Amino acid sequence: MKLRFMGGLFFALIVLVPSEPFSRALQRESQALASAKTNQDKPAPAKDTLPFPQVPRMTAQDVQRLTKGNGNVVLVDTDDPEAYAAEHIKGAVNIPYDPTRDTHEQDQSLSVLPGDRLIVFYCNCPHEEDSAPMVMEMWQLGYDHDKVKALKGGLIQWEQLGYPLAGTDVDKDRTKSG
């Protein structure tokens, strides 16, 4: 009887209390299964993920239509003053984006923009890397989320569509071609 009890106890220990390496392997396997199941529910990440996806963007076509219409839109070029002087969207103002700049000074520049009009920030970046943070800064200053957006594709897209530009480089190109 004692031998039978010991055998049963030994069997219970083997079956019910797995060895540490075995339990770790089971734990890793269950985690892998849980992770695979979770990832099935999520869409695959895009190869070209936009920075600051929470920032609303407008197409160049929509912005062009608005500038031709009632003119109730303010365009803000976020490039440095030299790049702005060389080439910018006609009618845009320049408030450079500089992440190293004193935030109080930056906020003072941004707070002069009207709160009752649509404000569209743009940069010379394909994915709004400089204009999108400015939109978020405007939100922090209390501007309406619906009235502050970034230009999708920035100045690059605007120029590709042949929309009006101004600046010293643009004037030189017109002189050469005209």
TORKOL-4160 file (C-alpha; in steps of 0.2 Angstrom, whole numbers, padded with zeros to 4 digits, m for minus):
178
<pt num="1" X="0000" Y="0000" Z="0000"/>
<pt num="2" X="0014" Y="0012" Z="0004"/>
<pt num="3" X="0022" Y="0008" Z="m0012"/>
<pt num="4" X="0006" Y="0011" Z="m0021"/>
<pt num="5" X="0004" Y="0028" Z="m0012"/>
<pt num="6" X="0021" Y="0033" Z="m0016"/>
<pt num="7" X="0019" Y="0029" Z="m0035"/>
<pt num="8" X="0003" Y="0039" Z="m0035"/>
<pt num="9" X="0011" Y="0053" Z="m0027"/>
<pt num="10" X="0026" Y="0052" Z="m0039"/>
<pt num="11" X="0014" Y="0051" Z="m0054"/>
<pt num="12" X="0004" Y="0066" Z="m0048"/>
<pt num="13" X="0019" Y="0077" Z="m0046"/>
<pt num="14" X="0025" Y="0073" Z="m0063"/>
<pt num="15" X="0008" Y="0076" Z="m0071"/>
<pt num="16" X="0001" Y="0090" Z="m0061"/>
<pt num="17" X="0017" Y="0100" Z="m0057"/>
<pt num="18" X="0027" Y="0101" Z="m0073"/>
<pt num="19" X="0045" Y="0104" Z="m0073"/>
<pt num="20" X="0052" Y="0122" Z="m0074"/>
<pt num="21" X="0059" Y="0121" Z="m0091"/>
<pt num="22" X="0043" Y="0113" Z="m0097"/>
<pt num="23" X="0032" Y="0126" Z="m0089"/>
<pt num="24" X="0042" Y="0140" Z="m0097"/>
<pt num="25" X="0040" Y="0132" Z="m0114"/>
<pt num="26" X="0021" Y="0131" Z="m0111"/>
<pt num="27" X="0021" Y="0149" Z="m0105"/>
<pt num="28" X="0031" Y="0155" Z="m0121"/>
<pt num="29" X="0019" Y="0145" Z="m0132"/>
<pt num="30" X="0003" Y="0152" Z="m0124"/>
<pt num="31" X="0010" Y="0169" Z="m0125"/>
<pt num="32" X="0015" Y="0167" Z="m0144"/>
<pt num="33" X="m0003" Y="0160" Z="m0147"/>
<pt num="34" X="m0011" Y="0175" Z="m0138"/>
<pt num="35" X="0000" Y="0187" Z="m0147"/>
<pt num="36" X="m0004" Y="0179" Z="m0164"/>
<pt num="37" X="m0022" Y="0180" Z="m0160"/>
<pt num="38" X="m0021" Y="0199" Z="m0155"/>
<pt num="39" X="m0011" Y="0203" Z="m0171"/>
<pt num="40" X="m0024" Y="0195" Z="m0182"/>
<pt num="41" X="m0037" Y="0207" Z="m0175"/>
<pt num="42" X="m0026" Y="0222" Z="m0179"/>
<pt num="43" X="m0023" Y="0228" Z="m0197"/>
<pt num="44" X="m0006" Y="0226" Z="m0204"/>
<pt num="45" X="0005" Y="0242" Z="m0201"/>
<pt num="46" X="0007" Y="0253" Z="m0216"/>
<pt num="47" X="0025" Y="0253" Z="m0223"/>
<pt num="48" X="0024" Y="0272" Z="m0224"/>
<pt num="49" X="0016" Y="0277" Z="m0208"/>
<pt num="50" X="0012" Y="0296" Z="m0207"/>
<pt num="51" X="0019" Y="0305" Z="m0192"/>
<pt num="52" X="0006" Y="0312" Z="m0180"/>
<pt num="53" X="m0008" Y="0303" Z="m0187"/>
<pt num="54" X="m0020" Y="0312" Z="m0176"/>
<pt num="55" X="m0017" Y="0328" Z="m0186"/>
<pt num="56" X="m0031" Y="0331" Z="m0199"/>
<pt num="57" X="m0024" Y="0335" Z="m0216"/>
<pt num="58" X="m0032" Y="0343" Z="m0231"/>
<pt num="59" X="m0027" Y="0340" Z="m0249"/>
<pt num="60" X="m0019" Y="0353" Z="m0260"/>
<pt num="61" X="m0035" Y="0353" Z="m0271"/>
<pt num="62" X="m0046" Y="0357" Z="m0257"/>
<pt num="63" X="m0034" Y="0371" Z="m0250"/>
<pt num="64" X="m0033" Y="0378" Z="m0268"/>
<pt num="65" X="m0052" Y="0379" Z="m0270"/>
<pt num="66" X="m0054" Y="0387" Z="m0253"/>
<pt num="67" X="m0040" Y="0401" Z="m0257"/>
<pt num="68" X="m0049" Y="0404" Z="m0273"/>
<pt num="69" X="m0067" Y="0405" Z="m0265"/>
<pt num="70" X="m0070" Y="0416" Z="m0250"/>
<pt num="71" X="m0052" Y="0417" Z="m0245"/>
<pt num="72" X="m0057" Y="0413" Z="m0227"/>
<pt num="73" X="m0041" Y="0403" Z="m0225"/>
<pt num="74" X="m0024" Y="0407" Z="m0218"/>
<pt num="75" X="m0009" Y="0398" Z="m0225"/>
<pt num="76" X="0006" Y="0396" Z="m0214"/>
<pt num="77" X="0023" Y="0391" Z="m0221"/>
<pt num="78" X="0033" Y="0382" Z="m0207"/>
<pt num="79" X="0050" Y="0383" Z="m0217"/>
<pt num="80" X="0065" Y="0393" Z="m0211"/>
<pt num="81" X="0064" Y="0412" Z="m0218"/>
<pt num="82" X="0077" Y="0408" Z="m0232"/>
<pt num="83" X="0067" Y="0394" Z="m0239"/>
<pt num="84" X="0051" Y="0404" Z="m0237"/>
<pt num="85" X="0059" Y="0419" Z="m0246"/>
<pt num="86" X="0064" Y="0407" Z="m0260"/>
<pt num="87" X="0048" Y="0398" Z="m0263"/>
<pt num="88" X="0031" Y="0398" Z="m0254"/>
<pt num="89" X="0012" Y="0397" Z="m0258"/>
<pt num="90" X="0006" Y="0413" Z="m0264"/>
<pt num="91" X="m0002" Y="0423" Z="m0249"/>
<pt num="92" X="0006" Y="0412" Z="m0236"/>
<pt num="93" X="0014" Y="0419" Z="m0220"/>
<pt num="94" X="0030" Y="0412" Z="m0212"/>
<pt num="95" X="0031" Y="0405" Z="m0195"/>
<pt num="96" X="0046" Y="0394" Z="m0195"/>
<pt num="97" X="0045" Y="0377" Z="m0186"/>
<pt num="98" X="0060" Y="0375" Z="m0175"/>
<pt num="99" X="0059" Y="0361" Z="m0161"/>
<pt num="100" X="0074" Y="0369" Z="m0152"/>
<pt num="101" X="0065" Y="0386" Z="m0151"/>
<pt num="102" X="0059" Y="0393" Z="m0135"/>
<pt num="103" X="0041" Y="0387" Z="m0133"/>
<pt num="104" X="0035" Y="0403" Z="m0126"/>
<pt num="105" X="0042" Y="0413" Z="m0141"/>
<pt num="106" X="0034" Y="0400" Z="m0153"/>
<pt num="107" X="0018" Y="0402" Z="m0144"/>
<pt num="108" X="0018" Y="0421" Z="m0146"/>
<pt num="109" X="0021" Y="0419" Z="m0164"/>
<pt num="110" X="0006" Y="0407" Z="m0166"/>
<pt num="111" X="m0006" Y="0416" Z="m0155"/>
<pt num="112" X="m0007" Y="0430" Z="m0167"/>
<pt num="113" X="m0016" Y="0419" Z="m0180"/>
<pt num="114" X="m0035" Y="0422" Z="m0181"/>
<pt num="115" X="m0046" Y="0409" Z="m0172"/>
<pt num="116" X="m0061" Y="0412" Z="m0183"/>
<pt num="117" X="m0053" Y="0406" Z="m0199"/>
<pt num="118" X="m0047" Y="0390" Z="m0205"/>
<pt num="119" X="m0028" Y="0389" Z="m0203"/>
<pt num="120" X="m0018" Y="0377" Z="m0214"/>
<pt num="121" X="0000" Y="0374" Z="m0210"/>
<pt num="122" X="0012" Y="0367" Z="m0223"/>
<pt num="123" X="0031" Y="0362" Z="m0224"/>
<pt num="124" X="0042" Y="0357" Z="m0238"/>
<pt num="125" X="0041" Y="0339" Z="m0232"/>
<pt num="126" X="0032" Y="0324" Z="m0240"/>
<pt num="127" X="0023" Y="0318" Z="m0224"/>
<pt num="128" X="0020" Y="0335" Z="m0214"/>
<pt num="129" X="0035" Y="0331" Z="m0202"/>
<pt num="130" X="0036" Y="0350" Z="m0198"/>
<pt num="131" X="0018" Y="0356" Z="m0200"/>
<pt num="132" X="0009" Y="0343" Z="m0190"/>
<pt num="133" X="0018" Y="0347" Z="m0174"/>
<pt num="134" X="0013" Y="0365" Z="m0177"/>
<pt num="135" X="m0005" Y="0360" Z="m0178"/>
<pt num="136" X="m0004" Y="0351" Z="m0161"/>
<pt num="137" X="0004" Y="0366" Z="m0154"/>
<pt num="138" X="m0011" Y="0377" Z="m0159"/>
<pt num="139" X="m0022" Y="0364" Z="m0151"/>
<pt num="140" X="m0012" Y="0367" Z="m0135"/>
<pt num="141" X="m0015" Y="0385" Z="m0137"/>
<pt num="142" X="m0034" Y="0382" Z="m0137"/>
<pt num="143" X="m0037" Y="0384" Z="m0155"/>
<pt num="144" X="m0052" Y="0373" Z="m0162"/>
<pt num="145" X="m0047" Y="0356" Z="m0168"/>
<pt num="146" X="m0058" Y="0358" Z="m0184"/>
<pt num="147" X="m0050" Y="0375" Z="m0189"/>
<pt num="148" X="m0032" Y="0370" Z="m0189"/>
<pt num="149" X="m0025" Y="0357" Z="m0202"/>
<pt num="150" X="m0010" Y="0352" Z="m0211"/>
<pt num="151" X="m0008" Y="0352" Z="m0230"/>
<pt num="152" X="m0006" Y="0334" Z="m0236"/>
<pt num="153" X="0010" Y="0332" Z="m0246"/>
<pt num="154" X="0015" Y="0350" Z="m0241"/>
<pt num="155" X="0023" Y="0362" Z="m0253"/>
<pt num="156" X="0030" Y="0347" Z="m0264"/>
<pt num="157" X="0012" Y="0342" Z="m0268"/>
<pt num="158" X="0006" Y="0360" Z="m0271"/>
<pt num="159" X="0021" Y="0363" Z="m0283"/>
<pt num="160" X="0018" Y="0346" Z="m0292"/>
<pt num="161" X="0000" Y="0352" Z="m0296"/>
<pt num="162" X="0006" Y="0368" Z="m0303"/>
<pt num="163" X="m0003" Y="0379" Z="m0290"/>
<pt num="164" X="0003" Y="0397" Z="m0288"/>
<pt num="165" X="0019" Y="0400" Z="m0279"/>
<pt num="166" X="0029" Y="0416" Z="m0275"/>
<pt num="167" X="0047" Y="0419" Z="m0270"/>
<pt num="168" X="0064" Y="0424" Z="m0277"/>
<pt num="169" X="0067" Y="0407" Z="m0285"/>
<pt num="170" X="0049" Y="0407" Z="m0293"/>
<pt num="171" X="0052" Y="0425" Z="m0300"/>
<pt num="172" X="0069" Y="0419" Z="m0307"/>
<pt num="173" X="0061" Y="0404" Z="m0316"/>
<pt num="174" X="0047" Y="0416" Z="m0323"/>
<pt num="175" X="0061" Y="0428" Z="m0330"/>
<pt num="176" X="0070" Y="0414" Z="m0338"/>
<pt num="177" X="0055" Y="0406" Z="m0346"/>
<pt num="178" X="0046" Y="0423" Z="m0350"/>
